[in-house]
Structure formats: structure tokens, C-alpha cells
Amino acid sequence: MRKSVIHGSYAILFGSFVLGCSAGAGAVGGTGEDTTSGESSSSTGSAQGAGGAGAASTGTFIDPSTGGNVVSTCMAGPEDDFDMDGFTITAGDCNDCDANANPGAIEVGPDDAMGMGGYQAADEDCDGEVDNVAPPCDASLALEGTDAMDGARAIELCKVSADGSWGVVSGQWVRANGSASSASLHNGILDGFGANVPPRAGGRVLAISSGTARDASDAGYVNHSYQGVGAGVAPPGFPQDVPNCTGATDIHDDVGLDLSIKAPTNATGYTFDFKFYSNEFPEFVCTDFNDQFIALVNPAPMGAINGNISFDSMNNPVSVNIAFFDVCQVNPAYPQFTCPLGTGELQGTGFANAEGGTGWLQTSAPIEGGATFSLRFAIWDTGDQSWDSTTIIDNFKWIANGGTVDVGTIDVPE
């Protein structure tokens, strides 16, 4: 089975492709060269073109639900849907012996020097082309982000769902509780954040802020305490207190991006990267003024907290109380903060050396292939409208490795 992490714009291979399915009559097949010296063979290209009358798939069936085990001989006819991926050969399934290949799948690109096994080119999305991975789509997006779909594009969610295909179904600027809003200074599409924080992928990042979603050089930037949309309503279960640090319950200047997304059929999960900055750090750690960032998913996956999938190892929401606050200046008055990443990633952001932020973090969550779900990024001031916080988000990636994906947030892997 081909094991891959699928990016919005490219793919990294983490294993070997051991599909053993050859083309039937009328199809364009791979070589069928045996690379396992056992019962399964490996196809070196698009296993087959679009199916049609008389087309068939034959070989060994690789079942992703069993970790890629060979479970039976595959003899798929035009109407069989042998791999049970929802597509027959007649409906365009170019490889009915592998559930990871069908018109609803996402294309997997070449080995990006991180693969642990041999790379085999293939046509996962059955469009008749091998490894035609879409490029990023955010190079020319405007700062203001008037169109909420540009928020999706800024994080490499480029494909729009059409006629039931996978992709972004809809996007909307919202308040934290999901009520409709509109573009404002609380959201922005940035070409980086300050002098030393470039995008993780593509040419832009999404920024949402309880202040102005701008860095110090951008038009519209206001230092520290921008008062925008005013009092808001928090989602159920929020603001979430940290143990032994009871915070206020009122929120202000809240903003969110709500996306409805349909997953590719071969996806098992997804990740996105983010950084959180706050004027509240370090003076207001463990106080009423606990500004928070959340990523709400509906339906909530197992392991989410009140639907939120971004939190630290102690289940604390993203705020000045999070364990990952590493971008800062050592202050003898707060010896508990060692600031291992220093102040470089504060330069030009509008956040002072005496304030702070996290390094790049990565949240992951599972998804069922072909499922439609909502993902809402939201941020707010807690307790008042002063001393703002900003989150930048980038590099959304689909995971399609056939394994288990858990909810969690970690430092971005090197």
C-alpha cells in the first residue's frame, strides 16, 4: 500500500507502494513488476485509465483497513467496486483493486527525499495523468481577505468541491460562536509575519486576531489594544480554564474563519501549522485575561475537547498559559519561562521583545475518507478588549497513509 502524507501542494512519501493490481482490457497498465518476491506485485505507473465496457482490474487486493495486508485475489469487473471505495470501473475507478485510487482521491506526488521505501508513480485520482499535484494558489491574495475562501487558499486548501468532489465546500468569516460576520481588520492574508516568519507553504499565511491581523509594516496595523467588533459570545465550553487558573468568562473582539470541507476518499486525517502571539505574555499568565485560539471541528473527532483539536499535552487551550510559549525574552521576574527560541520571531510582528509567542506548532486530527466536516478557526480577547493576541495559520495537509491519526498538537517536526 502506498503510504503518503498529502500536502495541499505536494506530497511526502513515508512508505512503499505495494499495490498488486493490473489493468484489464482496454486499460493502460503498469509493468506489474514483482518487487516483493511474494504474492503481491507493484505497479509503476497509473494502474489503468478510465474504466468502461469490458474493462477490468485483476491482481491482489490490498485492504487499507487491515494496514495494507493482501486479503484476497482481485478480479474486478466493470460494475463490481471490488475495493469498496464507492466507485466502479464504469464510474471511472482506474484501479478497482486499491481503495486509495479512484476519482474521489487526492493525487500523491513524488518522493520528497523523506520516503522510507521505494517510490512508485501512480494516478491516484484517476484523471489519466501521473503525479499531477496541484501547486499552491495563494501567491497573489490580497491583504484584506475580503473573500473568506481566500482564507482557505492562504493555508493551501485550494480545491473547491464541485459536483460532490472533495475540496472546500464553503467558507465564511464568522464570530467565535459561528454567527455570520464579514472581513475586517481582525482577519488578514499576510506574506509572512514580521522579519523572520515566512509562510510554511505557498506565498501567504492566514492571520486572525483579537486586535489587527497585520504585522507592524502592514496598512491598518494598530499596536496592542485595537477595539473592533466588541463583546461576543463564546462557543459552548469556552473560554476554557486552565487548572488552578480561573479566567474570566466574557469574550471580546472575537473573529473566526468557518470552513466546510469534504475530505478525499483516501484521506485518513489532516494537519495544519500555526503560531500564537500575545501581548498578555508574561504579565497576565494565569489571570482573568486569558485570550484563546481554538480550532473547532464538527463532527468532533475522538480526542477533541469541546470540539477543539488544538491544545497542549495537559489539555490546555492555546493561550498565554500553553506549554509551548517559547518565543520570548528571558525576564528575571518570570524565571519559569526559559524562552528557548529567543526573540527573533518577534521582530517586525508588532509584538515587543517583552511579549511573546509560540514556535510553529502542528495540530493533527483524524477524518473518514469522503466525509464532510466543518473546521472553525477562532480567537478572542478574554476579560476585556485590551492587550491583543494573534494567530497565523498555514500549510494544511491531507494525510493518506492508511494508519491511525490522533488528535494532538506538537512542535512542527524538523
C-alpha positions as CSV (number, residue, x, y, z in Angstrom):
1,M,0.0,0.0,0.0
2,R,1.2,3.4,-0.8
3,K,1.7,5.5,2.4
4,S,1.8,9.2,1.9
5,V,1.3,12.5,3.6
6,I,-0.6,14.6,1.1
7,H,0.1,18.3,1.1
8,G,-2.1,21.0,-0.4
9,S,0.6,21.5,-3.0
10,Y,3.0,18.5,-2.8
11,A,3.4,15.1,-1.1
12,I,6.0,13.3,1.1
13,L,6.2,9.5,0.8
14,F,6.5,7.6,4.0
15,G,6.5,4.0,2.8
16,S,6.4,1.8,-0.2
17,F,3.7,1.3,-2.7
18,V,2.8,-2.4,-2.8
19,L,-0.4,-2.3,-4.9
20,G,-0.8,-5.5,-6.7
21,C,-3.5,-4.8,-9.3
22,S,-3.0,-4.9,-13.1
23,A,-5.1,-3.4,-15.8
24,G,-7.8,-5.2,-17.6
25,A,-8.8,-5.0,-21.2
26,G,-8.8,-1.5,-22.7
27,A,-6.8,0.0,-19.8
28,V,-3.3,1.4,-19.7
29,G,-1.4,-0.6,-17.2
30,G,1.8,-0.5,-15.3
31,T,4.6,-3.0,-15.6
32,G,3.3,-5.4,-13.0
33,E,6.9,-6.0,-12.0
34,D,7.2,-8.0,-8.8
35,T,9.0,-6.0,-6.1
36,T,8.1,-8.1,-3.1
37,S,9.3,-11.6,-4.2
38,G,6.0,-12.8,-2.8
39,E,2.4,-12.8,-3.6
40,S,1.9,-9.1,-4.5
41,S,3.3,-7.1,-7.3
42,S,4.0,-3.4,-7.7
43,S,2.6,-1.2,-10.4
44,T,5.0,1.5,-11.6
45,G,2.5,4.0,-13.1
46,S,-1.1,4.8,-13.4
47,A,-2.6,1.3,-12.9
48,Q,-5.2,1.9,-15.5
49,G,-7.1,4.6,-17.3
50,A,-10.8,5.3,-17.0
51,G,-12.9,2.1,-17.0
52,G,-15.5,1.3,-19.5
53,A,-17.4,-1.6,-21.0
54,G,-15.2,-4.7,-20.8
55,A,-12.6,-3.1,-18.6
56,A,-11.5,-5.0,-15.6
57,S,-8.9,-4.9,-12.8
58,T,-7.0,-8.1,-11.7
59,G,-4.4,-8.9,-9.2
60,T,-4.2,-8.9,-5.4
61,F,-6.4,-6.7,-3.2
62,I,-4.6,-4.5,-0.7
63,D,-7.0,-3.7,2.1
64,P,-6.1,-0.3,3.8
65,S,-8.3,-1.1,6.8
66,T,-6.0,-4.0,7.7
67,G,-2.8,-2.0,7.4
68,G,-2.2,-2.9,3.8
69,N,-2.5,-6.7,4.1
70,V,-3.1,-8.8,1.0
71,V,-6.6,-10.2,1.8
72,S,-7.7,-11.8,-1.5
73,T,-7.3,-12.1,-5.2
74,C,-8.8,-9.2,-7.0
75,M,-10.9,-9.9,-10.1
76,A,-12.9,-6.8,-10.6
77,G,-15.5,-6.4,-13.3
78,P,-16.8,-3.1,-14.7
79,E,-19.6,-2.8,-12.1
80,D,-18.1,-4.6,-9.1
81,D,-16.5,-1.9,-6.9
82,F,-14.2,-4.7,-5.6
83,D,-12.2,-2.4,-3.3
84,M,-15.5,-0.8,-1.9
85,D,-14.3,2.7,-2.4
86,G,-17.6,3.9,-3.8
87,F,-16.5,3.8,-7.5
88,T,-16.8,1.1,-10.1
89,I,-14.6,0.9,-13.2
90,T,-17.5,2.1,-15.3
91,A,-17.8,5.1,-12.9
92,G,-14.1,6.0,-13.5
93,D,-12.2,3.9,-11.0
94,C,-8.9,3.3,-12.7
95,N,-7.8,0.7,-10.1
96,D,-10.6,-1.3,-8.5
97,C,-8.1,-3.3,-6.5
98,D,-7.0,-0.4,-4.4
99,A,-9.4,1.8,-2.4
100,N,-6.7,4.6,-2.4
101,A,-7.2,5.1,-6.2
102,N,-10.4,6.5,-7.5
103,P,-11.9,9.7,-8.9
104,G,-12.5,11.0,-5.3
105,A,-8.9,10.5,-4.1
106,I,-6.2,13.1,-3.9
107,E,-3.1,12.8,-6.1
108,V,0.2,11.8,-4.4
109,G,3.4,13.4,-5.7
110,P,6.9,12.2,-5.9
111,D,9.1,11.1,-3.0
112,D,10.3,14.4,-1.5
113,A,13.6,12.9,-0.1
114,M,11.8,11.7,3.0
115,G,10.4,8.4,1.8
116,M,11.3,5.2,3.7
117,G,10.6,3.0,0.8
118,G,10.9,2.9,-3.0
119,Y,8.7,5.4,-4.8
120,Q,6.2,4.2,-7.4
121,A,4.5,6.8,-9.6
122,A,0.7,6.4,-9.8
123,D,-2.5,8.0,-10.8
124,E,-4.5,8.1,-7.5
125,D,-7.2,10.5,-8.7
126,C,-7.8,8.6,-12.0
127,D,-7.6,11.6,-14.2
128,G,-5.2,9.8,-16.7
129,E,-2.1,11.7,-15.5
130,V,0.5,10.5,-13.1
131,D,1.5,12.7,-10.1
132,N,-0.1,15.9,-11.4
133,V,-0.1,17.5,-7.9
134,A,-1.7,21.0,-7.9
135,P,0.6,23.9,-7.0
136,P,-0.1,26.5,-4.2
137,C,-2.8,29.0,-5.1
138,D,-2.1,31.9,-2.7
139,A,0.7,34.0,-4.3
140,S,-1.5,36.9,-5.3
141,L,-4.1,37.0,-2.5
142,A,-4.9,40.5,-1.1
143,L,-4.1,41.5,2.4
144,E,-7.7,42.3,3.3
145,G,-9.0,38.8,2.7
146,T,-12.5,40.1,1.7
147,D,-13.4,36.7,0.3
148,A,-13.4,34.1,3.1
149,M,-12.4,31.5,0.5
150,D,-9.1,33.3,0.3
151,G,-8.6,32.3,3.9
152,A,-8.8,28.7,2.8
153,R,-6.4,29.3,-0.2
154,A,-3.9,31.0,2.2
155,I,-3.5,27.7,4.1
156,E,-3.2,25.6,0.9
157,L,-6.8,24.5,0.7
158,C,-7.1,25.3,-2.9
159,K,-9.5,22.8,-4.4
160,V,-13.2,23.8,-4.3
161,S,-15.7,21.0,-4.0
162,A,-17.9,20.7,-7.2
163,D,-20.5,18.0,-8.1
164,G,-19.8,16.2,-4.8
165,S,-16.0,16.0,-5.3
166,W,-13.6,16.6,-2.4
167,G,-12.4,20.1,-1.5
168,V,-13.7,23.2,0.3
169,V,-17.5,23.3,0.1
170,S,-17.8,26.8,1.6
171,G,-16.1,29.4,3.7
172,Q,-17.3,32.3,5.8
173,W,-15.9,34.9,8.2
174,V,-17.7,34.4,11.5
175,R,-17.7,35.4,15.2
176,A,-16.3,32.8,17.6
177,N,-19.7,31.2,18.1
178,G,-20.2,30.7,14.3
179,S,-22.6,33.6,13.7
180,A,-22.0,35.3,10.4
181,S,-19.6,38.3,10.2
182,S,-17.6,39.9,7.5
183,A,-14.0,40.7,6.7
184,S,-12.4,43.3,9.0
185,L,-9.0,44.2,10.5
186,H,-9.4,41.2,12.7
187,N,-8.5,39.0,9.7
188,G,-5.8,39.2,7.1
189,I,-3.8,37.4,4.4
190,L,-0.1,38.0,5.1
191,D,3.0,37.3,3.0
192,G,4.7,36.4,6.3
193,F,4.7,37.7,9.9
194,G,7.4,40.2,10.7
195,A,11.0,39.8,9.5
196,N,11.7,36.2,10.4
197,V,8.4,34.2,9.9
198,P,7.9,33.3,6.3
199,P,5.0,31.1,5.2
200,R,5.3,27.4,5.8
201,A,4.0,26.7,2.3
202,G,2.9,28.8,-0.6
203,G,3.2,32.5,-0.5
204,R,0.7,33.6,2.2
205,V,-0.5,32.8,5.7
206,L,-3.9,33.3,7.3
207,A,-4.0,35.7,10.2
208,I,-6.8,36.1,12.7
209,S,-6.5,38.5,15.7
210,S,-8.4,40.0,18.6
211,G,-6.5,43.1,17.5
212,T,-5.4,43.8,14.0
213,A,-4.4,40.8,11.9
214,R,-1.4,42.7,10.5
215,D,2.3,42.9,11.2
216,A,3.9,46.2,12.1
217,S,4.6,47.1,8.4
218,D,1.1,46.4,7.1
219,A,-1.5,49.0,6.4
220,G,-4.1,49.1,9.2
221,Y,-1.8,47.8,12.0
222,V,-2.7,49.1,15.5
223,N,-0.4,48.4,18.4
224,H,-1.6,46.4,21.4
225,S,-5.2,47.3,22.0
226,Y,-7.4,47.6,18.9
227,Q,-11.1,47.7,19.8
228,G,-13.1,46.2,17.0
229,V,-16.2,44.1,16.9
230,G,-16.8,44.3,20.7
231,A,-18.4,41.9,23.0
232,G,-19.0,38.4,21.7
233,V,-20.5,35.0,22.6
234,A,-18.1,32.1,23.2
235,P,-18.7,28.6,21.8
236,P,-20.1,26.1,24.4
237,G,-17.4,25.1,26.8
238,F,-15.3,28.2,26.3
239,P,-13.4,30.2,27.4
240,Q,-11.7,27.1,28.9
241,D,-10.0,27.5,32.2
242,V,-6.6,26.1,32.9
243,P,-6.3,24.1,36.1
244,N,-5.7,26.4,39.1
245,C,-6.1,29.4,36.8
246,T,-9.7,30.5,36.7
247,G,-10.2,33.1,34.0
248,A,-13.0,35.5,33.0
249,T,-16.0,34.2,31.1
250,D,-16.7,37.2,28.9
251,I,-15.0,37.5,25.4
252,H,-14.4,40.4,23.1
253,D,-13.2,41.2,19.6
254,D,-13.7,37.6,18.5
255,V,-13.2,36.5,14.9
256,G,-13.2,33.2,13.1
257,L,-13.0,31.5,9.7
258,D,-15.5,28.7,9.3
259,L,-14.8,26.2,6.5
260,S,-17.0,23.3,5.3
261,I,-14.7,20.7,3.8
262,K,-15.1,17.4,2.0
263,A,-12.2,15.0,2.5
264,P,-10.6,13.0,-0.3
265,T,-11.6,9.3,-0.2
266,N,-8.1,8.2,0.5
267,A,-7.6,10.7,3.5
268,T,-7.2,9.3,7.0
269,G,-6.5,12.7,8.6
270,Y,-5.1,16.2,8.2
271,T,-2.7,18.6,9.8
272,F,-2.2,22.3,9.9
273,D,0.5,24.6,11.3
274,F,0.0,27.7,13.4
275,K,1.8,30.2,15.7
276,F,0.1,32.1,18.6
277,Y,1.3,35.5,19.8
278,S,0.0,37.6,22.7
279,N,0.5,41.0,24.3
280,E,-0.7,39.3,27.5
281,F,2.5,37.4,28.0
282,P,4.0,37.1,30.5
283,E,2.3,39.5,32.9
284,F,-1.1,38.1,32.6
285,V,-0.4,34.4,32.7
286,C,-2.9,32.6,35.0
287,T,-5.1,35.6,35.3
288,D,-8.6,36.6,34.1
289,F,-7.2,37.9,30.8
290,N,-6.6,34.5,29.1
291,D,-7.0,35.2,25.4
292,Q,-7.6,32.0,23.5
293,F,-7.3,30.4,20.0
294,I,-9.3,27.3,19.1
295,A,-9.8,25.0,16.1
296,L,-13.4,23.6,16.4
297,V,-14.3,20.6,14.4
298,N,-17.9,19.3,13.7
299,P,-18.5,16.4,14.0
300,A,-15.9,16.4,16.8
301,P,-13.3,13.6,16.4
302,M,-12.4,11.3,19.3
303,G,-9.9,13.2,21.5
304,A,-11.3,16.7,20.9
305,I,-12.2,18.8,23.9
306,N,-15.5,20.5,23.4
307,G,-14.8,20.1,19.7
308,N,-11.4,21.8,19.9
309,I,-8.4,20.0,18.4
310,S,-5.6,22.5,19.3
311,F,-4.4,22.2,22.8
312,D,-1.2,21.2,24.7
313,S,-0.2,17.9,26.3
314,M,-2.0,19.0,29.5
315,N,-5.2,19.6,27.5
316,N,-4.8,23.4,28.0
317,P,-6.3,25.5,25.1
318,V,-3.9,27.7,23.1
319,S,-3.4,30.9,25.2
320,V,-0.6,32.5,27.2
321,N,-0.9,29.5,29.6
322,I,0.1,27.0,26.9
323,A,3.2,24.9,27.4
324,F,4.6,25.9,24.0
325,F,5.3,29.7,24.7
326,D,9.0,29.6,23.6
327,V,9.4,32.8,21.5
328,C,10.2,35.5,24.1
329,Q,12.9,37.3,26.0
330,V,14.2,35.9,29.3
331,N,12.8,38.0,32.2
332,P,14.2,37.5,35.7
333,A,10.8,38.4,37.1
334,Y,9.4,35.3,35.3
335,P,12.1,32.6,35.7
336,Q,9.7,29.8,34.7
337,F,9.9,31.0,31.1
338,T,13.2,30.0,29.5
339,C,12.4,31.3,26.0
340,P,14.4,28.7,24.1
341,L,13.5,30.2,20.7
342,G,14.6,33.7,21.7
343,T,13.1,36.9,20.2
344,G,14.0,36.6,16.5
345,E,10.4,35.6,15.5
346,L,9.0,38.7,17.3
347,Q,10.9,41.1,15.1
348,G,8.6,43.2,12.9
349,T,5.5,41.4,14.1
350,G,4.3,44.3,16.3
351,F,4.8,42.2,19.4
352,A,7.6,43.5,21.5
353,N,10.5,41.6,22.9
354,A,9.0,41.8,26.3
355,E,5.9,39.9,25.0
356,G,5.9,36.5,23.3
357,G,4.6,33.7,21.2
358,T,4.9,30.1,20.3
359,G,7.1,28.5,17.7
360,W,5.4,26.8,14.8
361,L,3.0,24.2,16.1
362,Q,1.2,21.4,14.2
363,T,-2.2,20.1,15.0
364,S,-3.4,16.8,13.6
365,A,-6.9,15.1,13.6
366,P,-8.4,12.0,12.0
367,I,-11.1,12.1,9.3
368,E,-13.0,9.4,7.5
369,G,-12.3,9.4,3.8
370,G,-15.0,11.2,1.8
371,A,-16.6,12.7,4.9
372,T,-17.7,16.4,5.1
373,F,-16.9,18.3,8.2
374,S,-16.6,21.9,9.4
375,L,-13.4,23.5,10.7
376,R,-13.6,26.8,12.5
377,F,-10.5,28.7,13.5
378,A,-11.4,31.4,16.1
379,I,-9.6,33.8,18.5
380,W,-10.8,36.3,21.1
381,D,-9.8,38.6,24.0
382,T,-10.9,37.3,27.4
383,G,-12.0,39.7,30.1
384,D,-11.5,42.9,28.2
385,Q,-10.6,44.5,24.8
386,S,-7.1,45.3,25.8
387,W,-3.8,43.6,25.1
388,D,-4.5,41.6,21.9
389,S,-3.5,38.2,20.6
390,T,-2.9,37.0,17.0
391,T,-2.7,33.5,15.4
392,I,-1.2,32.8,12.0
393,I,-2.2,29.6,10.3
394,D,-0.6,27.8,7.2
395,N,0.2,24.6,5.5
396,F,-2.9,22.5,5.7
397,K,-2.1,18.9,4.6
398,W,-4.2,15.8,4.0
399,I,-2.8,12.6,5.5
400,A,-3.3,9.4,3.4
401,N,-1.1,6.8,4.9
402,G,-3.6,4.2,5.8
403,G,-2.7,4.4,9.5
404,T,-4.2,5.8,12.7
405,V,-4.3,9.6,13.1
406,D,-4.8,11.0,16.6
407,V,-5.9,14.4,17.8
408,G,-2.9,16.4,19.1
409,T,-0.6,19.4,18.9
410,I,3.2,19.2,18.7
411,D,6.1,21.3,17.7
412,V,6.4,21.2,13.9
413,P,8.6,18.3,13.1
414,E,12.0,19.1,11.7
